[in-house]
Amino acid sequence: MRGYTRMYWEKEVPVLKTFGLRDGLSVVELGSGPGIVTDLLLRLLPELTITSIELREEAVVQARAYLRDRGHVGVRVVRADVLETSLPDNAFDFAYARLVFRYLPDPLGAIREAVRLLKPGGTLVISDIDLDLWGLFEPPIPELKPALDAYGRMLAARRGDARIGRRLVRLLEAAGLTRTGIEAVATTSADLAEGRSMGTFLAPIGLGRLERMVQGGWLTARERDHARNGWKRFLASPSPFVLKVMLVAGATRARAD
Ligand SMILES: C[S@@+](CC[C@H](N)C(=O)[O-])C[C@H]1O[C@@H](n2cnc3c(N)ncnc32)[C@H](O)[C@@H]1O
């Protein structure tokens, strides 16, 4: 299981259940990537019926193989844009979008599409980050700030928003959903699975990404070097500790609309 996914998953599960996820529901997963979360959902609740939507052909192919290899023969993985899925109205009990909304140029449009897919009384849950709540490091690493700012600019240039977390509640309300709630899920270096490196916590500004940011002109070489040195200093400190936060927002489609 990949580090970034595992980091939050166990903490996310109780929140998903609070928002109404339970076995036997029909679920549409929006922006499912390579199928890791699909597998986690099915291992948790084997009677779910899942349709996964993913834009990138490569990830669709990967997800189909990943899920088949794990015996999940009933999952549909559909190549589509979450803004326009072409799936039927009123088809699902639960819609789940994990770490995808920050990339979307029209998050409200994507919520409206998810609402269209939900049965009346169905629930939409969106999990994502907000750059200003991204993480706390002890000892602090102020040298990471230029890279975080650059990541925010990069997403904004593609009409995404790395500070989507703070907007989720208002967006859900603007789409006419009710019973809106949001929880902050925290994971720390104490949760790091055995064999996983602390570097997992740098996502989405991991060391490889820093290099690509320099190549793309988003970060200077000097800023990259400062970030790396800050990270090395952090790792070499006597007892480095990280706390990272993901926001999980949920809301319900009213029964009579
Ligand atoms: C960071 S990954 C998250 C994958 C998975 N949900 C998880 O939590 O591990 C974001 C995924 O959303 C997909 N994505 C981005 N924009 C999309 C869109 N408009 N429609 C469908 N999928 C999209 C990307 O291709 C990528 O696979």
The ligand as an ORCA input file, in Angstrom:
! r2SCAN-3c Opt
* xyz 0 1
  C      -4.037     12.556     -6.046
  S      -4.923     11.411     -7.025
  C      -5.991     10.685     -5.800
  C      -6.374      9.287     -6.147
  C      -7.243      8.598     -5.087
  N      -8.515      9.267     -4.939
  C      -6.517      8.534     -3.754
  O      -6.959      9.185     -2.804
  O      -5.489      7.836     -3.665
  C      -6.046     12.429     -7.949
  C      -6.689     11.679     -9.105
  O      -7.760     12.460     -9.642
  C      -7.738     12.338    -11.055
  N      -8.431     13.497    -11.644
  C      -8.013     14.783    -11.685
  N      -8.913     15.549    -12.311
  C      -9.938     14.728    -12.676
  C     -11.158     14.929    -13.361
  N     -11.518     16.142    -13.804
  N     -11.973     13.869    -13.567
  C     -11.611     12.624    -13.122
  N     -10.462     12.365    -12.469
  C      -9.630     13.404    -12.244
  C      -6.257     12.319    -11.380
  O      -6.036     11.778    -12.678
  C      -5.704     11.445    -10.262
  O      -5.714     10.088    -10.592
*
